[in-house]
Amino acid sequence: MNARTEPAETGTDAISRPPLVRELLLVVGLFLVYKFGRLLATGHTGEAFRNADRVWNLERAVQLPGEGSVQSLLLHGDTLVHLANTYYATVHFPATAAFLIWLYLRRPAHYVWARRVLAVVTAAALVVHLAFPLAPPRMLAATGLLDTAQVYGPSVYGPPQTDQLANQFAAMPSLHFGWALMVAIGLIVATRSRWRLLWLLHPLLTLLVIVGTANHYWLDALVATAMLALALAAIHPPHRTVTTAGRGAGTLVPAARDEDAALVGAGR
């Protein structure tokens, strides 16, 4: 990206970059707490299926489109459904990690903001998972949906009774969608490219994948969106450190001193 569309990194950004070791410990610690916390919700199979019936009936009552309409599109070809399963299995964590790494290296203050938002949303999601266990639509016979990962592969889940790595009754909210939406919003806010709105294709594709593979209900994504909106309302992004001047093509001038001070403070 050129100087007209992408703000250059300044000395202020370098000063505001948090210590790498501390950030690694924070991110890894958050991930471990979330993974172990999800396992606390296991053993609530009956409640998870009762909640699934309620969610499915509520979606029909408010006339949300059926998840089956998305899955039927994927099932037109083995290759397409296999790609959807692969996307579900492989993109979620790497895309979020790449997003945070890029922000840390290029937009440190935005990194701190994004990390805080993701931490709040993830912690709130864990509380919902514990309070409202929910079987995904692929497990609910009433949906008539296929477990595409089991049928076509690849699958990241084993049998629910023996799977020790994940709580499969934690469908709501969908962090697959919530994190993908935050990645798109974060990149839109932190960059100035004229094409930056195209980042919204990531959460859109993620939404179609999680619904079409019968891993999530529409309501899972809606709840994740609401939780992210609340987090974004409470945690504001930093101000930009530079602004484009109208004196010449590609000329950049420093922003006001108080804006620089706010950015430094955001990184502490």
C-alpha positions in Angstrom: 0.0 0.0 0.0 1.3 3.5 -0.8 1.6 6.5 1.4 -1.8 7.9 0.3 -3.7 4.9 1.6 -1.6 3.5 4.4 -0.3 5.5 7.4 3.4 5.1 7.9 4.8 3.6 11.1 6.1 6.3 13.4 8.4 6.5 16.4 5.3 6.7 18.6 4.2 3.3 17.4 7.6 1.8 18.1 7.5 3.1 21.7 3.9 1.9 22.3 4.7 -1.7 21.2 4.1 -4.0 24.2 6.8 -6.4 25.4 6.7 -9.5 23.2 7.2 -12.1 26.0 4.4 -10.5 28.0 2.1 -10.6 25.0 2.9 -14.2 24.2 2.1 -15.2 27.8 -1.2 -13.2 27.7 -2.4 -14.7 24.5 -1.3 -18.2 25.3 -2.8 -17.9 28.8 -6.1 -16.7 27.4 -6.2 -19.6 24.9 -5.5 -22.2 27.7 -8.1 -20.7 30.0 -10.7 -20.8 27.3 -9.9 -24.4 26.2 -9.9 -25.7 29.8 -12.9 -23.6 30.7 -14.9 -25.1 27.8 -14.2 -28.5 29.1 -16.0 -27.6 32.4 -19.2 -27.5 30.4 -19.0 -31.1 29.4 -21.5 -33.6 31.0 -24.6 -31.5 30.2 -25.8 -33.4 27.2 -29.5 -33.4 28.1 -29.6 -29.7 28.7 -27.6 -29.0 25.5 -30.1 -30.9 23.4 -33.1 -29.2 25.1 -31.5 -25.8 24.5 -30.9 -26.9 20.8 -34.6 -27.6 20.4 -35.5 -24.2 21.9 -33.0 -22.4 19.5 -34.3 -24.3 16.5 -37.9 -23.6 17.3 -37.2 -19.9 18.0 -35.5 -19.6 14.6 -38.5 -21.0 12.9 -40.9 -18.8 15.0 -39.1 -15.7 13.9 -38.8 -17.0 10.3 -35.1 -17.0 10.0 -33.9 -18.8 6.8 -33.3 -22.5 7.3 -29.7 -23.6 7.7 -30.5 -26.4 5.3 -30.7 -23.9 2.4 -27.0 -23.1 2.8 -26.0 -26.7 3.3 -27.8 -27.7 0.1 -25.6 -25.3 -1.8 -22.5 -26.9 -0.4 -23.8 -30.4 -1.2 -23.9 -29.7 -5.0 -20.3 -31.1 -5.2 -18.0 -33.1 -3.0 -15.2 -30.6 -3.7 -17.2 -27.6 -2.4 -18.2 -29.2 0.8 -14.7 -30.6 1.4 -13.4 -27.0 1.0 -15.9 -25.7 3.4 -14.9 -28.3 6.0 -11.3 -27.5 5.5 -12.0 -23.8 5.9 -13.8 -24.5 9.2 -10.9 -26.7 10.4 -7.9 -24.6 9.4 -8.6 -20.9 9.0 -10.1 -19.9 12.4 -7.0 -19.8 14.6 -4.3 -19.1 12.0 -6.2 -16.1 10.6 -6.7 -14.6 14.0 -3.1 -15.2 15.0 -1.9 -13.6 11.7 -4.1 -10.6 12.4 -2.7 -10.1 15.9 0.9 -10.6 14.7 0.5 -8.1 11.9 -1.0 -5.5 14.2 1.7 -6.1 16.8 4.4 -5.4 14.2 2.8 -2.7 12.2 0.0 -1.1 14.4 1.0 -1.7 18.0 -1.7 0.5 19.5 -4.4 -1.1 17.4 -3.0 -4.4 18.5 -3.6 -3.6 22.1 -7.1 -2.5 21.3 -7.9 -5.6 19.3 -6.4 -7.9 21.9 -8.5 -6.4 24.6 -11.7 -6.7 22.5 -11.0 -10.3 21.6 -10.2 -11.1 25.3 -13.5 -9.6 26.5 -15.5 -11.4 23.8 -13.8 -14.7 24.4 -14.3 -14.4 28.2 -18.0 -13.5 27.8 -18.4 -16.4 25.4 -17.0 -18.8 27.9 -19.6 -17.6 30.5 -22.4 -18.2 27.9 -21.0 -21.7 27.1 -21.1 -22.6 30.7 -24.5 -21.2 31.4 -26.2 -22.2 28.2 -24.8 -25.5 26.7 -26.0 -26.0 23.2 -25.8 -28.9 20.8 -24.9 -27.8 17.3 -27.4 -28.4 14.5 -25.4 -31.4 13.1 -26.3 -33.3 16.3 -30.0 -32.4 16.3 -32.1 -34.8 14.4 -34.9 -32.3 13.9 -32.8 -30.1 11.7 -32.3 -32.9 9.1 -28.8 -31.6 8.5 -25.7 -33.7 7.7 -22.5 -33.6 9.7 -20.5 -32.7 6.6 -17.2 -33.1 8.4 -17.9 -36.7 9.3 -19.3 -37.6 5.9 -16.9 -35.7 3.6 -14.0 -34.7 5.9 -11.9 -33.3 7.2 -13.2 -33.3 10.8 -11.8 -31.6 13.8 -14.1 -33.4 16.3 -14.2 -36.9 17.6 -17.3 -38.6 19.1 -18.8 -36.2 21.7 -18.6 -38.8 24.4 -14.8 -39.3 24.1 -13.6 -36.0 22.7 -11.3 -34.6 25.4 -10.0 -31.6 23.3 -13.1 -29.6 22.7 -16.6 -29.1 24.2 -18.9 -29.8 21.3 -21.9 -28.4 23.3 -20.7 -24.8 23.1 -22.3 -23.7 19.9 -23.5 -20.3 21.2 -22.0 -17.8 20.6 -19.9 -18.7 17.6 -16.4 -17.6 18.1 -15.6 -18.7 14.6 -17.8 -15.9 13.4 -17.1 -13.4 16.2 -13.3 -13.6 15.8 -13.6 -13.4 12.0 -15.8 -10.3 12.3 -13.3 -8.7 14.6 -10.4 -9.5 12.2 -12.3 -7.7 9.5 -13.2 -4.7 11.6 -9.7 -4.4 13.0 -8.1 -4.4 9.6 -10.6 -1.9 8.3 -10.0 0.5 11.2 -6.2 0.1 11.2 -5.6 0.6 7.5 -6.5 3.1 4.9 -6.6 1.1 1.7 -9.5 1.9 -0.6 -10.1 -1.8 -0.8 -10.2 -2.5 3.0 -13.9 -3.2 3.1 -13.2 -6.4 1.2 -12.0 -7.8 4.6 -15.7 -8.3 5.3 -15.6 -11.2 3.0 -13.8 -13.2 5.7 -16.7 -13.1 8.2 -19.2 -13.5 5.4 -17.5 -16.7 4.1 -17.0 -17.9 7.7 -20.8 -17.4 8.3 -21.7 -19.5 5.3 -19.2 -22.2 6.3 -20.3 -22.6 9.9 -23.9 -22.7 9.0 -23.5 -24.8 5.9 -21.4 -27.4 7.7 -24.1 -27.6 10.4 -21.7 -26.5 13.2 -23.7 -23.4 14.1 -27.2 -21.9 14.0 -27.9 -18.4 12.6 -28.5 -17.3 16.2 -25.0 -18.3 17.3 -23.6 -15.8 14.8 -26.2 -13.1 15.9 -25.3 -13.5 19.5 -21.6 -13.3 18.7 -22.2 -10.1 16.7 -24.1 -8.5 19.6 -21.4 -9.4 22.1 -18.7 -8.0 19.8 -20.7 -4.8 19.4 -20.9 -4.3 23.1 -17.2 -4.9 23.5 -16.4 -2.4 20.7 -18.7 0.2 22.3 -16.8 -0.1 25.6 -13.2 -0.4 24.2 -12.5 2.3 21.6 -9.7 2.1 19.0 -6.8 4.5 19.2 -6.5 7.7 17.2 -4.3 7.6 14.1 -0.8 9.0 14.6 -0.5 10.6 11.2 -2.9 12.3 8.8 -2.8 13.0 5.1 -2.2 16.7 4.2 -3.6 18.3 1.1 -0.4 20.0 0.2 0.9 17.4 -2.2 0.6 13.9 -3.4 1.4 11.4 -0.7 2.6 14.0 1.8 2.2 13.0 5.4 2.3 15.4 8.4 2.3 14.5 12.1 -0.9 14.5 13.9 -1.6 16.7 16.9 0.4 16.1 20.1 -2.6 15.1 22.1 -3.4 12.4 19.5 0.2 11.0 19.9 -0.1 11.0 23.6 -3.4 9.0 23.4 -1.7 6.4 21.2 1.2 6.0 23.6 -1.2 5.6 26.5 -3.2 3.0 24.6 -0.2 0.7 24.4 0.7 0.6 28.1 
